Amino acid sequence: MTQKETILRSLIDRGSVGVCGTEFLDMHIPRYSARIHELKADGYTITTRRCDITTHRHLSGQTAFVYTPTPQGHQLTIGDA
């Protein structure tokens, strides 16, 4: 599985909770922002917000990424990437 596919799978699995950037670092994907940019260019709707996952203890503000399925209710799959 590519880094892009790993990120997309994580975003889909986590739903509205989102995935914190530090989690992508833990997955050994240091350039996760570039992969997310590529997913957005492929048509995936991914928004950013401040990470508020209560189990995380950040020393500084971190970003969480949230995937939103397409408005028609059709959720894009990894094979579409």
N, C-alpha and C positions, 0 to 999 in steps of 0.2 A: 504494500500500500504506500502511495506517495505521501509526502508531507501535506499536500493540499487535500488529499482524500482523508487523511487522519484528522485534520482540522475540521473538515466538513462533517465527518462522522461524529466528532465530539460536539460540535455545535448542534447538530440534529438531535443527538441523544440528550443533551442538557436542556433543550427547549428554552423557555422564557427565563430560566435561571442564568443562562449564559455560561461562558467559559472565561476565566480570568487569564490574562496574559502570562502570569507566572505558571499556570498549569501547562501552557504550551512550552515554556522553558523546561519544565519538569519532563516533558515528552521529548526533549532534545531537539526542539524546533526553534532555534534562536531568531530566525528571520520570519516569525509567524505573521508579522504585519505585512510583509511582502506577499505571502501566500494568501492572506485575507484580501488584500488588494486585488490579486488575480481572481479570486472567487467572486468578488464584486464585479469585476470586468466580465466575468462569465455569466452574469445575470442574477447571482444570488443576492438576496437582501440581507445584509448583515449590518447591525447597528452597534454603536459603542456607548458605553455608560461607565460610570465609576463603579468599581467592584465593591459590592456590598455583601458578599458571601460571608456569613458570620463566622465560619470556621477559619477564615484567612486572617492572619495577623500581619498586615502590611506595615512597614515602617514609613512608606510614602504612598501617595495615591496611585492606584493601579487601575487599569482599564479592563472591563469585561466586554466580551463580544457576544451578541445574541443574533441567531439566525431566525428570520421570519419566513414561513412558507409563503408561496405565491398567493395572491388574492383569490384565485380561482379554486383554492383548496388543494391544488396539485403540488405535492411536495417534490421538488427536484431530487433526484437520487445521485449517488456518487458516479454512476455510469454516465450521467449527463455532463459531468465536469470535463 
